[in-house]
Amino acid sequence: MVIRDLFSKDINRSINGVIKVSQSDEESIQQELSEYVVTRELQRHFAYFFENYETALDIPTDKIGVWISGFFGSGKSHFLKMLSYLLANKVVGGRAAIDYFDGKLEDEMVYSKMRRCAGVPTEAILFNIDTKGGQWKEGDTAKTALLRAFERVFFEHLGFCGEDLKLAKLEMFIESRGKTDEFRTTFEQVNGMPWVESRETYAYFEDDVVEALQSALGMSEAAARNWFNGTEDDVIAVDSFVGMVGDYAARRADEEGGRFRLLFMVDEVGQFIGDDVSLMLSLQTLVEEIGARCAGRVWVMVTSQESIDGNQLIVGDDFSKIQGRFTTRLSLSSSSVDEVIKRRVLDKTQVAQLTLQDEYEDQSAVLRNLFSFEGSRGDLLGYESEGDFVDSYPFVSYQFKVLPDVMTEIRKHGVKAKHMSTGERSMLSAFQESAQVVQGEQTTALVPFWRFFDTISKDLEHGILQVVDRATRAAEAHQVLRPEDISVLKLLYLIRYITYLKGTLNNIATLMVDDMGVDKVALRERLKASLDRLVRENYVARQGDAYNFLTDEEQDIAREISQVPIDVAEVTENIKKVLFEGIFPQRKLSRGANNFPFDHYVDGSIYGPSQGGMKLNVATIANEGRLYEAADGEIAVKSQGQALVVLSDDADYFEMMQNVARTRKYARTINKSQLPPSTQEIIKGKMNQAQHDEKEAKTLIENAVVNARVAVNGSMVTVRAMSAKQLFETVLDKLVDSIFTKADYISDPVEGDGDIIRILRHTNEQSAMAGMGSANERAVADMKTFLELQKRLHVQTAMGDIQRKYQADPYGWRDIDIAAVAAQLVAAQDATILYGGQAMRADDKNMIDCLRKHADKVEIRIREKMSDALLSKARSILRDFADTSAVPEDEDKLIDCIQAKLEETQEHCQSLMHDHFTGLAPEFPYPGKSIVEDGLHVIGEVLADRADGEAFLRAFNANGDKLLDFAEDMEPVDGFFPNQQRLFDGAVETLALMDRESFYLGDNEEAQQVIADMKGILRDPQPYRRVSELPGLTKMLSAMHGEIVRSKQNELLSSIDGAVEELKEFANNQDPYQQAANLAIAGTEHKIASVKSRVHSAKAAGVIDTLRMQFKDLIEEGYQAVDAAVDEARAKAEREIRLKRELTEREASAVPAEARVSPKPASSQPAAASNVASQGMPQGGCGVSQSGQVTRVIVAEKSAEAAPKPLKRKVLRRDEAFDRAVLTNEAEVDAYLASVRKALLEALVENDSVRLS
């Protein structure tokens, strides 16, 4: 029996050594469930977890957090995944998940709890948080990345597009309205693709989404587009999100009779959080809110690497707060890894067990002697028992203990192996691969420890592999070393960092045992010879009795050098210079008339200025994607849109150049003069080696290019080249063929703008018509097809878009050739160029610039041939509308003619609106406003489509009846302005006057009838036939009104004349002050003459009444002027009398007593003296005696007699003194007169006079 026949399961089957939560195919799940090993450690963890989880089924709790931690490869992700399978209890392979665990648990009570928990309807959302939320860890969303990840998976669980929160909210809203099916059905009907398959690219289907929203939700187009253009993609607040989750869980619980659980199962949350306090608090708050609001119905279970849990990143209070929210904490180790390996990989058949039992019985003594270690731990044994032998074979027990430590130490001391335990290699795969190597051996064979080197070699540093490879080549070439030496070298590297296992000859011999029947003495001799050879060749150093992998001083210095920090980017830049300054400096590839530019890249980083051209990308072994070890399929995928040259890792040029940089930096930073001579020699040798390595690296780079794997635009290609330059040229040539697959559509490139002008004028030999063997026929057809597609999608296309599209792949055309192809379409009337929404003519002088320099300012669209029926109808309408028989037959000219006529009519209507229908509506508006407005509306609707010739004609035809009706209705309107307008305005003006004179016309029935007739005409919306009546009616009304005006004029003029005469008589009666009175009324007479003149010219009775009031005021003003003038004259005369009297008294005082004349009694006073006063002379002045002598008369009166007071006058208006009354008899007359007399007498009581005005 050979070893492969021992195993109950095929040793060569695929085993997921590393569990990923994203693996969800049924086959993988079934394998995981059936092969999952519940170790002693996991027995405890399952018991603890289900104790807490089951309790929460009966008692609501806020302790819903589960924290699962562990080192690399400890199985925490696998444990989390198992919990998701068990709690959701899905049917896998025809069995419920919980049934796979029947018999795996030692404690039946634990299994009973598991079954009870599995019986609760549960939905598990299992996800790797970095996969779901990693894209949000940069920029503005970094602080909310964790919450966004939770929201994403929840929405995805509900069937929504969780990656786009804006879209997810919309889908949730649609679902809340019960319109999901209707919306998706409508979208698929409009778009042609199912919504779920198209929603990630919904931004490209705005119109389809808007239409579906309108149809399903009844939204307006504006509202739908507002949502579409919105940016409401902010994360939902924690409390709102938890409320949403709680509502969902409550609803599902109602559906399931109150029994439901929702689980968020998050892998690698600790690594995702790192030392980000915001993310820590976000997780803490989220779990706290879920616990408080969902009462145990929703759980959060997370995994975290021990490197984080071990307080290296999350420290102090922050870690304690998070841990406080996760009451159920499980810490997994790798202590039971041997159980997993033995059950999953090494499980034996019943026959094999019996065979091995017999073998152990025969070999047990030998086995005890074979496996003993000196100076080592006591637990490093061969086999503890027969059972251990059966379970472990073909491995030895110590290997299960040592290998994990080997992997840990290698990971600590290497860069490349940092993630060894996370995926590429694990203990499980290491043992399986090692067993596969010896599967064909007989059942006495054993797996020596050095075999594990091969299983982890791809995770080792290149320097280590280079040493082993060099030794291997030397052994194969029989250069001192032998093939068996290589196994020893590999073993020494594996135990290099295992401090408890010294590399002594005996220990090495034990580790090298490969068969139960081995002669250990002979083995030690062979190993001693191998070690000696390795030491001589400086592959191994001996320190006492121990052998170490390169442990001499050179290795120490090499380690120091390897720890010198060197920026990888610096090394990459040096490689760029080697590649693109020395080997291949070209930046353009010439093909025919085209020069295709390309940019140089190394590992995705550009070298030199970008030309925006093709991409030549060289991937080194420093490439983050590790493309050098990727499969061809992955490289092909990565090469989309570029030429990807993946350099071989056979010769590590990168590490060689990196070590060169490190060595030189190390030599610069140390003080060599203080070092021992031997050390200085080593450093000198290292510097010489660095110089040699630099030259070798350049050669290796070129060789790596020649031997590189090449992919071009998604496909692997085989390139046979003698040099790197030749390879690059060949690759770029293939890239052009691959990317610019339609470059040859330009079969006849143009030489300048003149060629384009000739195309537009149809003078170029290249026919503008495609499909007839014309130049660039395929190019014309392609562009035409694209424009037709844009038209169907209702997408506007700028000429700039065309330039960019056809300059890019898969075309690569020159801009002038693109312009020429577009010109061919324009000249053939297959396309139209629009500037500012207006179509440009092919012969427009700016056309060339619009096709090239100003391409982004113009639109190009497909032009469809119009049907004869469309054109014929348009011509017919135009004939009637324009009232002309000169209608163009040519399509473009017909459109221009129609547009010109409509614009002319539009301008005319706009002028009418501006001149006659703008502002507040008058009492009598001009007729035809609604006709003009309707005309403007229909013309505007038609002209709105003038940018598209066919749409314009369709609009014109569709509105033909309206346009013809408008043209017919406009005839009387045009006839109204300006001829009838003057008659209309005259009538309106006359009515306005009559409205002001209505008081005077009120009793004239004939006049009122005329006014009514005129208003009827003016208010008629179509008065055109009756406007001619207005002059006659106006004349009649004016005549009636004129009679009234003339009557009032005559009456007022007569009154004025009479009143003026009375005023003059009043002035003349002011004896002795007539002169002053007449002077006073002179101004008043002048004003009254002006009023009289205005009365003569007055055209309105109202004006005459106004003048009457002015005249009365002027007459009163005249009377007052007379009174004032008389008062002033009287006062002046009295002042003069007083002055003369005073003078006489002063003279009298100077006359002797005998000359004085005693005054006579008044009765005997001489007439002359009395006449003095009557003549206005002062009494007591000079007089004439009877004898004729002048005598001075002295009157014995007071010299200072008081001056008289001015007269008080009262003016009463006649209407104040004489009330309006109707008197019918003498008694009433007497009574009326008595009241008037009484009023006049009362007025005289306090006044000297009363004047009636």
Secondary structure, DSSP 8 states (H G I E B T S, - for coil): -BGGGGBSS-TTS---SS--TT---HHHHHHHHHH----HHHHHHHHHHHHHHHHHHHS--S--EEEEEE-TTSSHHHHHHHHHHHHHT-EETTEEGGGGGTTT-S-HHHHHHHHHHHTS-EEEEEEEHHHHHGGGSSGGGGGGHHHHHHHHHHHHHTTS-TTSHHHHHHHHHHHHTT-HHHHHHHHHHHHSS-HHHHGGGGGGGHHHHHHHHHHHH---HHHHHHHHH--------HHHHHHHHHHHHHHHHHHTTT--EEEEEEESHHHHHTT-HHHHHHHHHHHHHHHHHHTTSEEEEEEEEHHIIIIISS-HHHHHHHHHH--EEEEE-STTHHHHHHHHTS-B-HHHHHHHHHHHHHHHHHHHHH---SSS-TT--S-SSHHHHHHHTTS-HHHHHHHHHHHHHHHHH-STTTTGGGTT--HHHHHHHHHHHTTTSBTTB---TTHHHHHHGGGS-HHHHHHHHHHHHHHHTTSS--HHHHHHHHHHHHTTT-TTS--BHHHHHHHH--BTT--HHHHHHHHHHHHHHHHHTTSEEEETTEEEET-SHHHHHHHHHHTS---HHHHHHHHHHIIIIII----EEEETTEEEEEEEEETTEEES---SSEEEEEE-TT-TT-GGGS-HHHHHHHTTTSEEEE--SSS-HHHHHHHHHHHHHHHHHS-GGGS-HHHHHHHHHHHHHHHHHHHHHHHHHHHHHHT-EEEETTEEE----SSHHHHHHHHHHHHHHHH-TTGGG-SS---SHHHHHHHHTT-SSS-S-TTSS-TTHHHHHHHHHHHHHHHHTT---BHHHHHHHHHSTTT---HHHHHHHHHHHHHTTSEEEEETTEE--TT-TTHHHHHTTTGGGEEEEE-----HHHHHHHHHHHHHHHT-S----SHHHHHHHHHHHHHHHHHHHHHHHHHHS-SS--SS--TTHHHHHHHHHHHHHHHTTTTSHHHHHHHHHHTHHHHHHHHHHHHHHHHIIIIIHHHHHHHHHHHHHHHHTHHHHTT-HHHHHHHHHHHHHHH-SS-TTTGGGHHHHHHHHHHHHHHHHHHHHHHHHHHHHHHHHHHHHHHHTSTT-HHHHHHHHHHHHHHHHHHHHHHHH---HHHHHHHHHHHHHHHHHHHHHHHHHHHHHHHHHHHHHHHHHHHHHHHHTTS-GGG------GGG--HHHHHHHHTT--SSSEEE-TTS-EEE----S-TT--------EEEE-HHHHS------SHHHHHHHHHHHHHHHHHHHHS-SEEEE-
